[in-house]
């Protein structure tokens, strides 16, 4: 069967792009149903294939026919004259998430030592200091908008400190990140968003270039100095360095923030798991994979088929768009027993949150470390954490899921 | 079925049967042998399945290609002449009896 032969009114079909559909209560049952009934699914609603089985996605992550590079413009050319967005076109091509093959490997090779455990562990005292600071801010307020006041602040403060940027740039970085995320989600693509995105990228580059120049004459103990060294030793071109820094700023921001809030919600909904966490704070970093598996912040990845691919009796045609549903695969009962249950005692290391394969998230250790240091501090500081009854709004991003605001009370 | 001997950095030995066609990395992971992390699942993207191939077997394992060579520069422990990424070596009847050692750390 190919996409054209399938019935457009399939009751299993499910539009991932609609923000309300991304809420737990709709998303998990819908994706579980697709996985259990038709795991390699042509979705008319999304004009894409949706892969939902753990084993299929593990293979796709390591199969070069599932291309990341093919999708780098995300259809921008349908909305705008590409000459009007030169920066977006130039740099998004150099984002690791949009690359394949040798270029991809050579950039990864340059960056891996920078993001290795040994390099990142140097920042533990700094992350602890920021976690303390946030917990003190929470204590002084009692009730907070957890997303804006805490969850965004943690990765934003950590990443700016690690890069060596001053905090006065935080608001700009948040604004640039929010805009740039909109330029890579097909349902948000519009001329207006792309033009604003172009301006955001130009502003971001201006800051990064001037900061890099400053370090060229006066090196410091920070990540920007590392990037200057990589450029000056020809390990990275200047464009590759800028593109990677853009991704570090954007990716290190939203994803960790959303993981934080979804994990907190999940722990509060499961008091017995919260109690287990509190009783085993020293193992906080070991609990992160299960929290990530269960909450599915990293819900979907895009790929494009470079050639016809036979999978489970279906033919994915060359050029077809493919959505890898990590949310469905992370709850695949053939991989995880009682997969719909949060269980901090399980070995969840096979979770797919960080896209294990060619595109394994470079910041995976930093994310786990940062969240575990923070949760340890948070749970040590507050005995009572209450999420009052309230309406929540999804962030509308089906790749990196999250919610917009959440009022939480701490004592 | 070919046998592979995995030796941890504390000298603990594990002798296991590994199917032909299965990578040395997967042979360790599927048998629960510690010392090989393989964060990227075998896609040549992380350098955390580093092993030292016993000298006696060096000329029998397939040669390192350019992609593996690039990644080997990123291993956490010292890179030696017998350093390999275990995801890139498939077990075969010719490698029956292969001996590999794991470094102290992959990160």
HADDOCK unambig.tbl for C-alpha pairs under 7 A between the chains (distance, minus, plus):
assign (segid A and resid 62 and name CA) (segid B and resid 43 and name CA) 5.40 0.50 0.50
assign (segid A and resid 109 and name CA) (segid B and resid 70 and name CA) 6.76 0.50 0.50
assign (segid A and resid 109 and name CA) (segid B and resid 71 and name CA) 6.24 0.50 0.50
assign (segid A and resid 109 and name CA) (segid B and resid 74 and name CA) 6.64 0.50 0.50
assign (segid A and resid 112 and name CA) (segid B and resid 74 and name CA) 6.64 0.50 0.50
assign (segid A and resid 113 and name CA) (segid B and resid 74 and name CA) 6.40 0.50 0.50
assign (segid A and resid 116 and name CA) (segid B and resid 107 and name CA) 6.62 0.50 0.50
assign (segid A and resid 117 and name CA) (segid B and resid 107 and name CA) 5.53 0.50 0.50
assign (segid A and resid 118 and name CA) (segid B and resid 107 and name CA) 6.85 0.50 0.50
assign (segid A and resid 356 and name CA) (segid B and resid 39 and name CA) 6.51 0.50 0.50
assign (segid A and resid 356 and name CA) (segid B and resid 40 and name CA) 4.21 0.50 0.50
assign (segid A and resid 356 and name CA) (segid B and resid 41 and name CA) 5.66 0.50 0.50
assign (segid A and resid 357 and name CA) (segid B and resid 40 and name CA) 4.62 0.50 0.50
assign (segid A and resid 357 and name CA) (segid B and resid 41 and name CA) 5.77 0.50 0.50
assign (segid A and resid 357 and name CA) (segid B and resid 42 and name CA) 6.76 0.50 0.50
assign (segid A and resid 357 and name CA) (segid B and resid 43 and name CA) 4.84 0.50 0.50
assign (segid A and resid 357 and name CA) (segid B and resid 45 and name CA) 6.64 0.50 0.50
assign (segid A and resid 358 and name CA) (segid B and resid 43 and name CA) 5.26 0.50 0.50
assign (segid A and resid 358 and name CA) (segid B and resid 44 and name CA) 6.75 0.50 0.50
assign (segid A and resid 358 and name CA) (segid B and resid 45 and name CA) 5.28 0.50 0.50
assign (segid A and resid 360 and name CA) (segid B and resid 40 and name CA) 5.67 0.50 0.50
assign (segid A and resid 360 and name CA) (segid B and resid 45 and name CA) 6.87 0.50 0.50
